[in-house]
Amino acid sequence: MTAMDVSSEETTIPAGFVEELEQALEGEVAFDGYSRHLFARDASMYTMRPMGVVFPMHSADVAQAVRICGNFGVHVTPRGAGTSLAGQTVGAGIVLDFSRHMNRILNVDPVARTARVEVGVVQDELNRAAEPFGLMFGPDTSTSNRATIGGMLGNNSAGSGSLRYGMTIDHIRALEVVLADGSTARLEPVDEDERKRRAEADTLEGRIYRHMPVLLTEKAEAIASGFPPFWRRASGYRLDRLAESVFDLAKFVVGSEGTLVIATHAEVDLVPKPRHTVYAVGHFSTTQQAIEATADSLSCEPAQVELMDKTILDLSRQKIEYANLGHTLQGDPAALLFVSFTGDDRDEVLKSLDTLVSLWEKNGRGYATLKLSTAAEQADLLKVRKSSLGLLMAASEGSNRPLAFVEDTAVPPERLAEYTARFAGILDRHQMRAGFYGHCSVGCLHIRPFVDLSKPDEVARMRAVAEEVKDLVTEFGGVNSSEHGDGLARSEFNREIFGDELYEAMREVKRIFDPGNIMNPGKIVDAPSMTENLRDAMLPAAVGFRTRLDFDVVGGMRGAADRCMNIGLCRKSTTGAMCPSYIATREEEHSTRGRANALVKALSEPDPQAALGDERLHEILDLCLMCKACKAECPLGVDMAKLKSETLSHYHEIHGVPLRTRIFGAIRTLNKLGSAFAPLSNIPGRIPLLRKIGERTIGISAARPLPHYRFMNLVRWYRHSEASTTPASQGTINFLADSFTTYAEPHIGQTAIRLLQRSGWDVELASTGCCGRSALSKGLVDEAKGKAAAMARDLNTRTSAGSPIVGCEPSCLYTLRDEHVTLLPEDENVKAVAQRVQQIETLLTEAIDEGRLTLAEHSWLSGRTILYQGHCHQKAEVGTAATMALLRRIPGVKVVDLDAGCCGMAGSFGYEAEHYEISMKVGADRLFPAIEEAGKETVIAATGTSCREQIFHGTRRSAWHPLELIQEALTETSGEARSADHSVR
């Protein structure tokens, strides 16, 4: 059977093919429509729908899959994190996803400074394993928190440190690979005797060792003269490296994009990790001025010189997760040039930093310079730099997006300023705007022009720009791709770039390694046009339908999902909270990216409203905890919680509303009844038989402790409490009696009210019903709208105009300023209330600073560490800065803002029987270990009621609400100090 055409959108699955794969492999095989759609895209501008997806468990699975595909004439495309920018990891055959299972670090040898890994290992995870030995993997990509070693091999990735550490090709010792016939081989440097021995075998490996030396000899002149002179190359096959003195096929296949072999294991070199890194951050009035300062920077022998333009800086200011950088900058720079110096001698690196700053001042470079000498000072800068791509993509308007097609050129750094000016001229002539960032130290700028691929005239203009830039980079002695590879975006131009003879030699390489042309065809050689398989051009026109929520973006609900450009930040696993269920399962469909792409498929169907009721789609969205981390951490702002609520509403319309959904959607009524009948209402939670019955009938996990209701709830307490004797110097404030602490943890609300009263506020309890958050999370959108309208009306008409509204449960309080506006965008009550929501932490901090609230110099907390777990909704809406600032006002404490991800509870999610295991797995990823490692003297704090429940259930450690700790800090220590681990109440 002949191989399929590489540009084919729909392919016919050969008879018996799926069955043979399923029988032969230990890993999973997926051929359903949604799985195929999820792997049809990477972070490029291309779409190619695969026939199916294979998730190999080990190298034997890979070999079997390749052998079977070869027998059936089916193409094979290897894939790591799917973050390729040029279309390397999309194909019409089978996609092999190495990230799910083949992600083990097998060995780190600190003496030899090597590591042996499976290719699905994420770069940051390798660095974390090497860090105790003072080592790291040299190439430092901006996608290091999700990029796999296999992907870096495929692209020959580099990153910001390439000036010092080179490219991936420079750090590969040996590879274990599967060849095109399904056989396996170990590629490594060999001497001539060993090469001849291997060449004697009557195998595909033997054929490679026989024919490649002949090709090198025949094409020696073309190899010597045909490659672009600049060293930083990620284009074509590296015949120049193979022609060096040692015959090394391991290095040769680096950058071959899975077209020659499929690596399964890699032995890589590690380098010493510098003990100290410092940065000079120059502020410039124009991007061109920043680039012109590169020469001065390089004269000081830095580790890296990086550029970031105003487009990205302005976008970072709009996102809570990235806004801190803007607060540290001076003025409003049009560009930043940040230069790092590294080493083991802190005095030496600081001396280099001072030398550069002095040189910039002497030569009039920029108008201001920041010196960042500690990791804490550098964190905000590096966060924005690593997210530059995503932040730039956030500027997309519908299908008008900044695209990667000329984003990876590089020229000698001494010619970069002139080259950039000429490049900008090309864009101006074609009336294209673009964002600029990248690696000035190695002459590489990532310039992404905005293009609407749905418009044929803009596609033609894009191609014209690509051709002009290709010619320009050749004129300047540079390379068309310096770290992102050829893929579908640039392979078409390789004949022009390398010349006929060298290009034909590369075609011969492909035939030697892959006689059947099944290994990721269409990349590097024999490629389709760069304008084929474009993602937006291949998407059918959206069919309009009524949504219950307002999606105020181009393209409505589908446009909101299609904002995702597959950069894969939701696949990170070591920082932040996005995406907790992906961290637990490592399955693409449980990432924000996977869910967004699944919704794009459903919303592209002829009847999108019916498609939202699809059971497979429901399965994909089911594990979304609606933590809202994606809203804050996704640079493009894909709001999966909102998308899921809308989808669930249509699902219920088709399938009906389950009883448990109705129960959780009416959580305030449930909790109010629990309080009214307490303590009797707490008995069922203590009887195992009743819990098991509840699990079988309603689906509430018998393993999860139930809330403990209090008869003396917050509302009753407030009615019976005595008025504060402190004069209300600050006016009236409204405290939101949320649906959770009011009935199960009223002591927290009481503490908040007392603190506010002591701070000079006249506190009114706002007990106006349910905010609708729980109903919305269950897809009961119409009910949520009713509750939102009623609460907003009551708050706006029954409280003093303009008076602040505060609360202690983030999920409820911030619903007033986010979800209510989404539910009822035209409601004037909602708008007015949203403007009045304030953080109680900010008000109490002001009271402490102004002397209205005085904390004791020596409380039982003095000398202790407070580990603080912020609520996910709080992080998404306002961040944790205000809470941290308040806790730091406690004399004598050290406060740590835990970067431990989502707790996993997520309101009702952790109570649901089918979700209990995932809930606990999310907590056990980072949160539970962080708390268990803390000493008993360490104090645990958490803002959310769900977080406190999960922390106790998972660690048997009780967590305080931060306001309780402020209350504790009001009193001088007397007698024995309080236990740092207070009893559960």
N, C-alpha and C positions, 0 to 999 in steps of 0.2 A: 504494500500500500504506500502510495507517495505521501510525503508530508503536505500538510494543509497550507494554503496561502496565508502568509503572516498577517495580512490586513483584514482577514475575514472576521466579521462581527459575530455571526452565528455559525456554529460548526455542528456537524452530525457526529454523535458519539458512536464509534464502531461497535458492532454487536459483540458482546462478550468481554469488552474492554473493562468495564466497571467491575464486573464479577471477578475477573482475574486479579485486578488490583486488590479488591477486598479480601480475597483468599490468600494472597501472597504477602500482604503487609500486616505488621503489628499495629502500626499507626492508623489514624482515622483517614477516611476518604469522604469527600463531600462533593456531590454533583447537583445539589438543589439550586434553584434559581437565585436564592439570596446569597448563598456562599459564593457562587460564580460572580455575582455582582460586586460583592465586597472586595474581591480580589481582582476586579477589572481595572482598578485605578491604583496608582501610587501617587507620590507628591508632585508629579509632572502634570503637563497639560493634556495627557493622553488617556484614552480608554480602550482596552482590548479585553473583551469578555472571554475568560478561559473556559475550556471544556469542563474543568473540575479542579478541585484542590486536594492535595495530599499533604498530610501532616506526619512526616516520617518520625518514627520513634528512635531510630538509630541509623548508622551508615548502611546496614544491610537492607533496611527499607528503601533507602535512596537508590541503592544498586538495583534492587528488584523493580522499583518504579521506572528507572531509566531503561532497564532491559525490556520491560513490558511495553513502554511507550515506543521504543525503537521497533519492536515487533509489529506494532499497530500503526507506525508512521505518525505518531503524535508528538508534537513539540513539548519540550520541557523548559520551564522558566523557574530558576531558583529565586527565593525571596527571603529577606530577613525581616526588617521592620517596615518595608515598603515605603521608605522615605526617599527613594531615588527621584531626582529632579529632572531627569532627561528621558524617562520612560523605560528604563532598563528592566523593571520587574513586572511588566505587563506583557502578556502573550496570549495567543489564541489556543494553546494546547493545555497542558497541565501545569499548575503552579505548585511548586514544592515550598511549603512554609516551614522554615527551620526554627522559627522563634518559639513555637509552642512547646516542643519537647527537647530539641537538641541544643540545650542552653546550659550545659554543665562546664564548670571550670575543673579540669581533670588534674592539673598539677601546676604549682608555682614553685620554681626552683630559684631561690634567692642567690645561690652561689653562681650558677650559670647565667642568671638574669634572664630566664626564659619562662614561658607559660605554655601549657598545652590545653587547648580549649576546643569545645564543639563550636561550630560556626554561628550558632544562634545566640551565643553569649553577647550580652550588651556591653559596650565599651566601659561604661561607668562601673559595672559590676566587676569587670576584670580589674579596673583600677582600684576598686575597694578591696579586692582580694590581695592585690600587690602592695597596697599602702603600708601594711605593718612591716614590710621589709624595706621601706623607703624607695619603692619602685613604682613605675607606671608604664602604660603603653604610650609611646611617644606621640603619634598623631592624635591631635586634639580637635575633634569635630564639634561644631555647634550643636549637633544632634547626639552628643555622647550619652545622654540619658535614655536613649532608645535605639540608637544605631547599633547593629550587630557587627561582630568581627567579619562575618561572611559578607555582609553588605560593603564593608570597608575594603575587603579583598576585591570584590567585584568591580568597585569604582576606582580603586587606588586612591582612597581618600587621604586628605592631608589635614587642613584645619589651620587655626591661628598660630600654632607653634611650628609650622613647617620650616621657617627660617633656620631653626635650630635642629629640628628633629626629622626633617624631610617628609616623605610620604609613606604610605603603608608598605609599598614595595621594599622600602629600606629596612623593614622590621620583620620580614618573613624568613624563617629558617627552613621550614618544611611544611608541606601540605599533604594530607590524605584526601584523595579525590576519587570520584567515580567518573569513569570515562564514558564516551558516547555509546558504547555497546553494553554498558552495565558492569563492566569489569572495574576493579579497583587498582589503585597505584599509590605509591608514596613518591612525591616529587620533592627533590632536595638537590643541593649541589653535588655533582659527581665528576670524578676525573675521567680522562679519556678511556681508561681500561674498563671502568665501571659502565660508562656509556655504551661501549661496544658489547659488554656482556648483556646488558639489558636489551640492546638492539637485536640480539640473536633470537629472541623469543618470537614465536609465530602468533603474536597477539597484537591488539591495537596499541598497547604500550610499546611493544617492540617496533611497530611501524613508526610510531612517533620518534623514538630514539634513532631509527635508521634515517628517516627522511628529513628531519629538521636540520641536521648538520649539512646535508646536501643543499638545502634551500639557503642556508646562511652563506655557503660558499658561492652559490650561483648569483645571489643577490647582494653580495658584499658591498659593491660600489653604491647601489641604491640605498642600502641600509646606512652606509657611512654619510651620505649626502642628503637623503630625503627627509629625515626627521627635522621638525622645527628646532632651532638652536636653543630655545629657552628650556631650562631643566625641569620646570614644574609642569609635567605633562600627565594627563589622564585621558589619552586619546590613542586609538589604534592599538595594534599588538606590539609589545615591546621587544621587537627583534634587535634593537640596539643593545638592550641589556643582555639578551641571550648571546650576542656576539662577543661579549666580554670574555676574559680568560677562563672563567669557570662556567661550565655548562650547567645552568640552574633553571630548570623548568618551573620550580616553585615561584620564583620571582617573575618568570616570563608570563605566567597565567594571571598574575595580579593585574587587575584592570581589564580583564577580558570579558567581564560582564556575564559570566555564565555561558559564554558561547563556545568554549573549548572544553572545559571540565566543570564538574560541580564539586567544590570543596566540602568536606564533611568535618574535618578536624584541621586545626592549624597549630603549629609550633611557632611562637612569636618571640621576638626579643623584647625585653623590658629595659627601661632606662632609669637611672637614678632620678628620683623626684626632688627638685630643688626645695630647700627648706624655707626659702623666703621669696616672695614675689611682691613687687611694688609697681605702681602705675603712675604715669603722668597723663593727665587728661586735659588736652589742649582744647580751648574754645575758639572757634573761628567764625568769621562773619560770612564766609562762602565756602562751599565744598571744595572749590578749586584751591583756595588758600590752604585748606587742610591737607590736600594732596601734595601741594608744593612744599609743605613742611616735612614730608617723608624723608628727603635727603638728609636734613639735619638729624632726624631721628635715627636713621641707619648709621650715621657716623659715630653714634654712641654705643654701637653693638648691642642693641636690645634683643629680647627674646621674641617680641612681636610688635607690629605696628598695625593698628586696626582703625578703620573709618566707620563712622555712623552719621548719616545725614539728618537734616531737620525733619524729613518725612517720618522717619522711624522715631525720632525723639518726640515729636508731637503725638504720634499714635500711642507711645508708651505712657504719656501723661493721662490718657483717657481710660486706662485700665488700672484698677486697684492693685493688681498683682505686680505691676511694673512702674507705678507712679512715683515711687520713692526716689528714683534717679533724678527726676525733674526737680525735686525739692533741694537737691544738693548742687545743682548747676548754677552758674553765675550768668544772669541775663538770659537771653534767648538765642543760643548759638545756632547758626545754620548748619554746623557740622562739628563733630568731636573727632579728634585724633587721639587715641589712647595707646600709650607705649608702655610695655612692661619690661622689667629687668628682673632676672631670676638668679639665684645662687644660694650657696650655703653660708656665706658671710653676709650678715645683715648690713654691716657698715659699708661693705663694698657696693651692694645693690642700691643703698640709699645715696651713696656718693655718685653712682651713675645717674640716678634720678635727678639729683641736684645739677649735675653737669648738663643734662638735656634741658632742664628748665632754664638754666642760665643761657644756653645757646639759643633757645627760642626767644628769650627776652632780648638778647643781643641783636638777633636778626629780625626782630619785629614779627615773630610768628604768633598769630592769634592775639586775643585780647585778655585772656585769663587762663590760668593753669591750676588744676587741682592735683594735689599729691595724695595718693591713696596707698597707705603703707601697711594696712592690716586687712585680714580677710573680711572682717565685718564691714569696713569701709568700702571694699571692692564688690561686695555681694550684689548690690543693686545694679551696678554697671554691668557685671558679667551676666546677670539674669536677663537684662535687656539685650545685650549682645547676642546671647545664645538664642534669643527669641526674635531676632531681627526679621527673619523670614516670615514668621507668623504674624508679627505686628504689621509688616508691610502688606501681607495678604489681607489683613483686616480692613485695609482701605478699599477693598473691592466693592463695586456697586453692581449688584446682579452678576451678569457674566462678563463685566468689564473688570479684568483682574490683572495684577502685575505678574507676568508669566516668565518662566525660565526657558529662554531659548538663546539669549546672548549673555547670560548671567555669569559665565564661568571663564571668560577670556583672561589671559594674563600676559603681561609684557615685562621686559626688564624694568625694575623699579625706577631706574634713573630716567626712563622715558614715560613714566606713568602719567605725569601731569599733562604733557603734550598729548598723549594718547587719549586721556579722559576728555580733554577739550574737544578733540576731533570726534570722539564718540558722541559727546553731547550735541555736537553739530549735526550728526546724522539723525539723532532723535528729534532735534528741532525742525529739520527739513521735513520730516515725516509727521510732525505735530504729535509726537508721543511724549508723555510724561513718564518719569521713572523714579524709583528710589535707589539710592546708592549706599552700599556698605561693603565691607570686605577687608582683605588682607593687603594693605599697602606695602608691607614689608617684603612681599614677594610679587608685587605688581598685579595682584588679582583683586578685581572689584566685581561684586555681585550686583549687576545693574539689571533691573527687571522692569521693562516697559509695560504699561497698561494696554491690554488688548481685549477686545470682545470677540471671542472665537465663534460666536453665533452669526457674525456678520462677514460675508465673503470678502468684502472690500478690505476689512481690517486684517483678515487672514493674509490676503495678498500683500498688504503693507508690512505685516510681520515678516513675511518671507523676504521682502526686499531689504528690510533692515538687517536680517540675518546674513544675507549675502554681502551687504556692504561692510558689516562688521567683520566678517570672515576675511575679506580683502584687506581691511584696515589692520587687523591683528597680524596678518602676514607681512604687511609693509613694515610693521614695527618689530619684526622678529619674535613675535609672541606665539601663543598657542590658543586654539579655539576652545579647548577645555583643559582646565588646570587642576580640577579635583572632583568635578561632578560627572565626568564621563561623557560618552557619545550618545548612547541610547537611541531613541527615535528622533531626538531633536537635532543631533549633529552628525550622525553617521553618514547621512546622505552626502555630506561635503568632503568626506575623507579622501576620495579620489583626487579632488582638486588640491587638497592640503598636502597630501603625501606624494602626489605624482603617480602616473600610470604604473611605472615599474614597481615601486614600493607597494602601491595598493594591490597590484596583482600578486605580489608576494604574500600579502596579508590574506588575500582570498585563498591562496594555496595553503597557508597555515590552517585556515578553517577547514579545508578539505582533508588535510592530514589528520587533524584531531577529530573531525566530525563528518565522516563520509556520507552519512545519511541526512545531514542538515536538520537534526532534531534539537540541537542544543541552543535554545533561545535565539532562533534565527531573526534576521532583520536588524541586528545591532552590529555596529562596527563595520561590517562589510555587507554588500547586497541589501541595502536598507530601502524601505519605502520612502516616499517623499515626506519631509518633515511636517507637511500639512495634512497628512492622512491620520486617521484615528484620533482626531481632536475631541476632547471630552465634551465641550459644550455644543459643538456642531453635531455630535451624535446623539444628543439628548432630545427626545421628542418635546414638542411644545406642551407646557403644563396646561392641564384641564382645570378650569376654575371650579371651586366648590366652596360651600359655606363653612367657615371655621368658627368655633366658639370663642377663641382667643384672637387677639389682634396681632398679626405678624406684619409689623410695619417695615418691611424690607421689599426690595424688588423681587418679584416672584412669589410673594406670600409665604405660605408654610414651606413649600418646596424650596424657595429661595433661602429661607432660614436654615434648612438642612444642608442645602448645597453650598452654603458659605464654607463648609469644610473643604480644605484643599489638601487633606491627607498628609500633612506634615508630621502627624503622628505623635505630637507632644502628649496626647492622652495615653500613650503607651509607656510613659516614664514610670519607674517603680521605686525610686529611691528618695524622691522629694515631692512635696505638695500632696494634694488629696485626689487629684484627677488621675485615672478613673478607678475607683476602689474595686469594682467587680472585675475589671481587666487585671488588676494586680493580683487578685485571688485566683483567676482562671487562666490567664495568659492567652485568652482566645480573642481573636480579632473582633468578633461580633459583639464582644462585651466592652469594647472601647468606645469612647465617644465617636471616634471616626467611623467605626463599624456601624453603630446605630444610625448615625447621620446618613451614611451611604445606603443603608437599608431603607430609610425613609425616602430618600431620593428615588429609589426603585419603585416603592409603593406609590408615591405621588406622581410618578410618570406613567402609571397604568391608565388605560382608557377610562376606568371608573375609580379614581383615587379614593373616594369615600369608602367604597366597598373594600378596596385593597388595605385600608387601615384596620380592617377586621380580620386580616389574615393571621392564622394561628402561628405560622413560622415567624412573621414579623413580631407578633406578641411575645414569642419565645426570645427573640433577640433583645427586645426592650425590657423584658421582665426583670433582669438583674440590675437595671439602672436604679440606684438608690435615691435618685433625685436629690443628691447632696448639693447640687448647684456649683460644684467646684469647677466644672467646665465653663460656666459663665465667667468666672474670674480668671482661671488659669489658661484656658484656650485663648491664644492671642486673637483668634478670629471671632471669639465670643459666641460660639455655638452653644445655645442654651437648651441642653437636652431635657432638663426638667420640664420646661415649658412645652417642648415638642412631645414629650411623653404624655403629659396631661391631656393635650389635644387629641393625641392618638387613642388614649384610653377612652375618651368620651365617645369616639366613633365605634370603638370596639364594643362598649357597653350598649350602644344603640343597636348593634347587630346581634349581640349574643346575650343581652340582658345583664343586670347588675347582680353579682353574687352577694350573698348575705354578709359575708365577712367584710366585703367592700363597704356595704352600707353601715356596718357597725363602726368600722374605723373612720369612715367619713363623718360620722356623728360623734366624734370623740368627746366633745364637750358635754353632750348629753349623757354619754356613758360615764364620764368621770364625775359629773354632778350627781348622778344616781349613786355611784360608788361611795361618794362622800356622804350623801343623805342616809345611807343604810350602814355606814361604818359603825362598829367594826365587823358587823355580820358579813358585809360585802367582801371582806378580806379572807374569809374562811375558805372559799373554793380554791383560792390560789395555793393553799397549804395542803390540799388533799390530792395525792397523786392520781387516784382513780378518776376524780372529776377533771383533773388536768388532761388525762389521756382521752377522756370522752370529748373534751373540748377540742383536742387536736384532731380527733377523727371526724367530728361533726362540723366544726367551724374552721379548723385549720390554724389554730393558735398553738404554737409549739409548747409542748409540755415541759420542755427543758428550760424555757425562759421564765424567770421570775416575773410575776405580775406586779403592777403598781400597788403600793400600800396606801389606801385611801384614809383621809383624816376627816373625822366629823367636824372638828373645829377648823374648817377650811378658811382661806384668806378672807372671803367675803364676810363670814360670820365673825371672824376675829376683828375685822375693821369696824363692823357695826357696834361691837362691844368695847372697842378700845377707847381709851381716854385720849382726848385731843392733846397734841403736843403743847408744852408750855413755852417752847422757843418761839420768839416772834418771827412771823413769816416775812423776813426781809427780802426774800427773793421772789415773792409772788406765789402763784398757784402752779402746781405741776400735776399732771395726770398719770397715775401709775396703772398700766394695763394688767388686769387680772387675767392672765393667760389660762388656757384650758388645762395646763399640766401642773405647774407649781401651785396653782390656786387650790387644787383638790388633793394632791399627793405630797407636795413639799411646801406647805404654806409658810413654814418657818423662813424660807428664803425670801418670799414676798414681804413678810413681816420685817426682816432685817433690812431690806431695801427701803421700805417706807420709813423706818426709824432713822436710817442714815440720812435720807433726804430731809426729814424733819429737823434733825440736828444740824443740817447744813443750811437751814433757814427757809425751807420750802413749806408751803401749805399743801399737803398731799391729798388729792382727791382720788379715790379708787374708781377706775373705769372698768366696770364689770358689765359690759354691754353685749355679751354673747360671744359667739365663736368667730374668729377672723376668716374661717373658711379654708385655712391652709390644709387641713387634713382631708377635706372633701376634694380640694383641687388635686392633691397628690394621688388620689384614687380615680381621677378622671371624671369626677362628679362636678363638672364645670358649671352647670347651671345652678346647682345648689351653692357652690362656692360664690357665684356672683350674687346670689340672694343674701348670703351671710355678709359678704363684703359691703354690699350696699347698705344693709341695716347697720353694721358697725360704724361705717364711715358717717352715716347720717346722725347716729347717736353721738359719736365723738365730736362731730362738728357743731351740733345744735345744743348739746347738753353740757358742754365744757366751755371754759372761757376762750374766746377767740385769740388765737396766737399762742396760747399756753402750751408748753412742751408736753409731749407724750413720751413716756419712757416705759421700760419693762425689763425683766430679767431673763426672759426666754427668747433667744434670738429668732427662732423659727416663726414665732408669732409676731414679735415686734416688727421685724423687717418685712413681713408680709404686707404690712400697712403701706410701705413705701415702694414695694416692688410688684408683688402679685396683684394687689388691688388696682394698681395703675394699669396693669396688663388686662385684668378682667373688665375694668370699667374705665377706659381711657378718657371718656367724655364726662364722667361724673364729677361735678364741681366739689362735692363733699370729699370724694376720694383725693382729689388734687390738693385740697386744703389740708387734709389730715396728713398726707404724705410729707408735706412741707414742715409739719410740726414734730415729726419723729426725731428724737435725739437719743444719743447714747448716755445712759445713766453714768457710765464710767467717766465720761468727759465732765459731767456736772459735779461729780464727787471729787475728781482731781482738782477742778477749779476751787471747790470749797476748801480742800486741804491747802492748796497754794495760797489762798486768800485768808487763811486762819479761821475760817468758819467751822472747820472740822479738824480736830487736833488728834493726831495719832501718838501713842505713847512711844517714848524713846526706847523702852525695853519691854516688849511683850514676849510671850512664849514663842513667838515666831522668829525673834531675833537670832541671827546666826544660821537660820535654816535656808534651804533651797526650795523654791516653789516651782514645780513643773506644771506648766499651764497648757491645757488642751483646748484650743479654740473651736467653736462650733462652725461647721462647714458653711451654713447660711450666713453667719456673721462674717466669715472670711470672704465670702462672695460679694457681700454688700458693702461692708465698711472696713474689713480687715480687723486685725487684732491689736493695732497700735494703741487704741484708747484703753483697752483692758490691761495691756502690759504697762502702760504709763501709770495707771492707778495702782497696780500691784507693786510697782517700783517705789511708790511713795511710802510703803511700809518700811520703817527704819530697820536696817541690819539684815535685810533679806537679799538673796540672789534669785532672780526670776528668769526662768528658761522657757521660751516660747517653743513648745514641742513641734517639730516638723515631723509628725507621726501619721499624717494622713487622716482619712475619715475613720471614725471609731467603728463603723460598720453597723451601727444600730439603726440610724436613719428613721426615727419615728416608728411607724408600724412595721417597717421592713424586717427588723430583727425579731418581731413577734411571730411572723408568719412561718409556719412549719417548714415549708419548702425552701425558705430563705435562711433558716437559722444557721445552717452549716456555713454558708457563704458569709453571713454576718460575722460569725466568730472568726472565720479565716481572715477577713479584712482586718479585724481588730488585732489578730495575732501576727499580722505582718510587721508592723512597726510600733503600734501603740502599746500593746501588752508588754513586749520586751523592754521598751523604754521605762515603763513603770516598774516592772519586776527588777530591773537593774538598779533602780534608785533605792537608796537606803531607807530604812524605816523612819529616819528622822526627816526625810524629804516629804514635803507637803504636796499633795496632788490637788490641782484645781481644774475645773471645767465649767464652761458657761452653760452648756446645754443639758437639759434633763436626760436626754437619750445618752449623751456622752457619759454622764455620771452613772447611769444604770449599767452601761456596757463595761465601764472600767471596773465596777465592783463585781459584776458577773464574771469577767474574764481574769481578774487578778486578785480578787478578794481585798482590794484596797479601796477605801472610800475616798471620793473626791469632794472637795469643798466647792461651793460657788464662790467666785472671787469676792463678791460682796460680803460673804460670811467672814472672809479673812480680814477685810477692812474692819468689820465689827469686832473681831478678836483683837485687832491691833489698837483698839481704842483704850485698852486697859493695861496698866503696868503689871508685870509678872509678880505674882504673890504666891508663896508656897511652891508646890510642885508645878512644873510646866505642863501645859496641856499636851496630850498625845498628838503627834502629827497626823495620826490616822483616826479621825473621829468616828464614832459609831454610826451605823446606818440608822436613819430616823424615819 
